[in-house]
Amino acid sequence: MKRSVLLRIAVRHLASLPFQTFSVIAVVAFSSGLAVALFLLAQGLRLGVIRAVEPFELIVGARGSPYQLVLNTVFLQDAPVGNLSRDFLERLSQDSRIRLAVPLALGDFYRGLPVIGTAGNILEIRPSPASPLWLRPARGRWWEKDFEAVLGAGAAGESGLEIGDIFRTAHGTSLGAAWGGAQGHERDFRVVGVAEPVHGPYDRAIFVSLESIWEEHAGHAGEVTAILAYPASYTAAYSLDVSLRRDAQGQLIFPAQTAIRLFALLGRGEEFLSVIVFAVAACALLTTLLILYWSAATRGKERALLHALGVPRGDLVFLSWLEGALTLLAGALAGGLLGRAGAFAAFAALGEATAMDSHVPLTPQEGAVPFILLSIGSLGVFLAAMAEKTYDLT
């Protein structure tokens, strides 16, 4: 019998059992979708962190947890570790081992958006020597004097501010500033520009001059939260690290190395989740095979009738395999789409909260999960089809 005829028979039979067919597809879609979503989430978090730390070669901050320093300085989350004195900043800026030192003063917010006090040399940062400037104005201009502000690309949309608008900041945590639990300042800032997207947490920032922050916090003797340091060479970076280890005030961290250590810690959790996901997938596959085998066993007389009408046993085996393969294929494809949709929703929520770019391009590994499920399932369906009995009609 022609394969096209067998295909039509298989499709019609699956359509005649909608509840059973949908149940099998749903089980396969759930298991493969869960595996795809986990893979994408793990990959997305890694890529998002890598993209976020790329512009930062070294970070100098107060003594404390390096993870907290990275969270606060790179991702603009959590509270600052502490502050560095103005004298410390001036000494580091004049150190011959540093070609660029960009100060950051964090701790103020506007409607939950972090306000960053910095110097004009932040516009000199390049993620790599061949890369374009990391931070550039897209509309308006960069601030030129105190109490002028430039909105990050994301902050422009979230804040509702436009060029020329006036706003006031508040001191406290981002949560407190968002819900009115922070201490407000009395000086007005005027928006003079909007920055181009940097596809990272700094898209949610509002940039002002360091002197503006110091004037708002009169009495704090001019302190900074952290310093983005760009060494003259790798040798200079490690020499500076050794020097700061003997300094009681500051510490130097390599953000990329700190991120790698963080990935190592997260990797243990991913391994545990992977075991759970593959256990769920195995149970779903076993359930699917049992359902398909039961379905085939209940229509033995139908197969016997087709055999009596001249359909060879090989075609009957192929027909049983075809029904199972079509069901598995539909479930695997639906699972791949559901997995990517779920990961996309998670990345959208993460991006809204942190502006971290966690998108993952299509990869062969992503397609491997439904393909493996389809391959193993098809083999199981084929073995089940070979085991079917051909009943006599007598």
N, C-alpha and C positions, 0 to 999 in steps of 0.2 A: 504494500500500500504506500502511496506517495506520502512523503513527510509533511507536505502542506495539508493533506487530508487529516493526518494524525494530529497536527497542530490545531486544526479547527475543532476536532473532537475533544482534545484536551481542554481548550479554552471554554467550550460549551459546557463540559462537565464541571469545571471549576465554577463557572457562573451559575450552575444549577444548585450549588452548595455554598451560598454566599456567607453564611455564618461560619462554617468550618474554614473556608478559604481566608476570610478576613481574620479569623483567630490566628491562623498560622502566620499570615503576613505580619500581624501586629506583634507577635512574639519575636519573630526574626528582626523586625524593625527596631524594637525596643533594645534588644541585646546588641545589635550592630551599631545602633545609634549611640548607645551609652559608651561603647568602646571608642567610636570616632570622636565623640565629644570630649572624652578624657584625653585622648591624644592631642586634640586641637588646643585644649585648655593648657596642657603642659607645655606644648610648643609655643603657644601664644604668650604665656607668662614669661618664658625665657626670652623670646624675641622682644617683648615689650621692655623688659629690664635692660637688655643689651642696647636697644635703641635709646633708652633713657640715660644710661650712663656714658654713652659714646662721647658726648661733648666734654666730659669731665675727666681730665688726666689725673689730677691729684686734688684732694680736699684736705685742707688744714682746718682743724677745729679744736675745741676745748677737749680736755681729757674726759673720757667716758666711753660708752659703747660705740664701736665703729658702725654697727648696724643702725643704731639710732641716728648717728650722724649722716649716714647715707639716706635713710628714710626722710630725714628733715631737709637735707640740702638738695638731694637729687629729686626726690619724689614730693617734696613740700608737704610731708605728712609728719605727724607726731610732734612732740615738743623739742626745742633745741636742747642739745647736750649742755650748753653753757655759752659763755661769751669770751671773746678775745679782746685784749686791750688795744687801744689806738696805737700805742707804742709798738706792740707786737706786729700790727699790720704794717707800720712804717718800716720796721726792721726787715720784715719779710719782703716787702716791695723793693727794698734797696739791695737785697741779697743777690749777688752775681750769679747764683745758681738758678735763679728764677727769671724767666724772660717776660712773664705776665702774671700779675697777681690781682685777681678780681674780688673785691670784698662783697659780702652779702650780709645784710641785716634783716633778720626774719622775726616774726612775732606779731605783726600787725595784719589786720584783715579788713576787707570790705565785703559785706554780705557773704562771708564764708570763703572769699577769694583771697589768697595770700598776697600781701603787699611786700615787695622786695626792694629794700634800699641798697643801691649799688653805685658803682662808679661808671663813668662813660666808657672805660676800656672793656666793658662787657661786650661791646660791639666788635671787639677784635677777636673773639673766640671763633675758632674753626675746629670742627670735629677731627679733621685731619688736614695736613698741609695742602692737599689738593682739593679739599672741600670748599664750598662757598662759605661766606660768613654765616654763623649759626643764627644770629639774631639781627634782624633788619626791620625797619619800619615799612609797613605796606601802605598805610594811609597816614596823612599828616606828617609829623616829624618826630624825632627823638627829643626827649626833654633836654633843655638847655640851661635851665636854672631851677632853683629850689621850688618845691611844691607844684611842679609840673609832673604829669604822669603819662605813661604809655601803657596801653592795655595789651595783654597777650591776646592771641587770636581767639581763644576760647573764652577768656574773660570778657571780651567785647560783647559776646552774645549773652553770657550768663548775667552780667551786671546790668545790662540795659543802658549802659552809659554810651554817649556819643562824644565825638571830638567837640570840645568847648564846654562840656558839662562840668559841674562842680560836685565834689563828694568829700566826705570825711571818713577817716579810718578809725578802727577800734583795736585796742590791744587785748590779746587773750588768745585762746585756742580757736581753731577754725570752727569748731562746733559752737563755742560760746559766741563768736562773732556772728555766726549765722542765726542764732536764736536769741540774740539780744543780751547774752550773759557776759559781755565783754565791756571793758572800760573805754568809752569813746574819747577821741581827741577833739580839739577845738579849732584846728587849722584846716583850711580848705585846700584841696588839690584840684587842679584843672587838667582835664584830659587834653593832650596835644597830639596824640597819635595812637595808631594801632599797629602792632607788630605782625610780621608774617608768621604763619604757622611753623612751629618747630617740631610738631608731631610728638609731643612729650608733655610731662607735667607742667613745664613752664608756660604752656599755652594758657593755663588758668591763672597766671600771675599778673600782677600790676606792678610796673617798674617805676620807681621814683629815685631821686638822688639820695645818696647816703647822708648828706648833710641835712636833708629834710627830716629823715628819721631821727637824727641826733637832736635836731631842734625841737621836735615833738616830744622827745624823751630827755629834756634838759635835766641835768643832774646825774645822768648815767655815765658821764665822763667820756663819751664817744667810744662805744664798743661795737664790735661786729660779731655775727653769729658764726660765720665760717669764711674761709678764703679759698677761692678756686685758683689753684696754682698750676702753672704750666712751666715745667723745667726746661733749662737750656739743653739738657741731654739726659739720657737714662742714668749715666754715672752721677750727674748732679742730683737727680731725683733720689737715688739711694743714699747719697751723701747727706742730703737734707733730712732724709728719714732718720738716719743715725743721729744727726744733731738734735732733732726734735724729741727723740727718745730720751735724751738727757735733760730736756726742757720740762720744767714742772707745769707749764701752762698749756702747751699745745700738743697735738698729735697729728700725724700725717697718715692718710689712708689712700690706698689705690682702689677707687670705686669698683673697677672691673674685678679685682681679686676678691673684694668683699662680696660682690654679686655671685662669684663662682662658689665661694664658701656657703652662701645662702642657698644656691641651687643644690649643693651637696646635702644640706639638711632637708630640703624639700623633696629630694630624690627618694628618700626612705618612705615618705608618705605616698609618693607616686607609685612606688613598687607595691605597697600594700593595696592601694586602690586598683592597680592593674590586676592583681590576683583576684580581687573581688569581681572586677568586670569580666575577666575571662571565665571565672566560675559561673557567673550569670549567663554568659554566652554559651558555655558548654551545656548548662541546664536547659537553656532555650532551644539549643540545637537538638538535644536528646528528646525534649518534648515534641518538637516539630517532627522528628523522624517517627516517633510513636504515633502521632496523629496521622501522618501520611500512611504509615503501615496499616493502621486500623482502617483508614479510609479505603485502602486498596483491598484489604481482606473482606470488607463488607460488600464489595461489588465483584466478587469472584464469578458469579453467574453472568454478569455483563461481559466479562472477559471471555467466558466460555461461549457465549452467544457470538461474539465477534470471531472467536476461533472457529466455530462451526460454520460461519459464513465465509471462511477462507482466509482470515487474517492470520499470518504466521505468528508463532509464539515470540519470535524476535521483535516483531512490530508491537506486540502487546507489552513486552518488557520496555521497549522504547516509549510507548504511550504512558506507562506508569511513571517512568523516569521523567518524561517531559512535563507531566502535571506537577510533580514535586519540584523540578528545577524552575518552572515558571513561578511557582509560589515562593520559592527561596529567592529568586531573582528580584521579584517585586518587593519582598521584605528587605533584602539587602540594599536595594536602591533607595527605598523609603527611609531606611535607617541611616544611610549616608547623608541624605538631605536633612533629616531630623537632627542628626548629630551636629552638622555644620550650622544649622539654624539655632540650635541650643547654645553652641559655643559663641555664635555671633551675638546672641542676646546677652550672654554673660560678658563678652568683651565690650559691648555697648554700655552696659551698666558700669563696668570698671572704668571705661574711658570717660564717662560722664563724671565720675567721682574723682579721677586722678589725671585725666587727659593723657593717659598712657596709651601708646599705639601698640595694640596687641594683635593686629590682624595677621592671619597666617595664609599665605598663598596655597593654592592646590598643590599637593605633593603626592608622589607615588605611594608613600606610606599610608596616607589617608585612605586611598582606594584599596589598600591591601586588606583592611579589616573585613569589608563586605565580600571581597574576592575570596579570602580564605574561608569565610563562613559559607559562601556559595559552593566552593570546591568541595569542602568536607561534607557539606549537606548533600550535594549532588551524588557523591560517592555512596553515602549512606542510603539515599533514595534508590540508587541503582541496585545495591545489594538487596534492599527490601523488595524491589521489583523482581529480581531474580528468584527470590524465595516465594513468590506468589504461586498459589496452586491454580491449575486450570481445571475447573469443575466440569463434570459431565452434565448435560441437560436432562439426563434420564432420571 
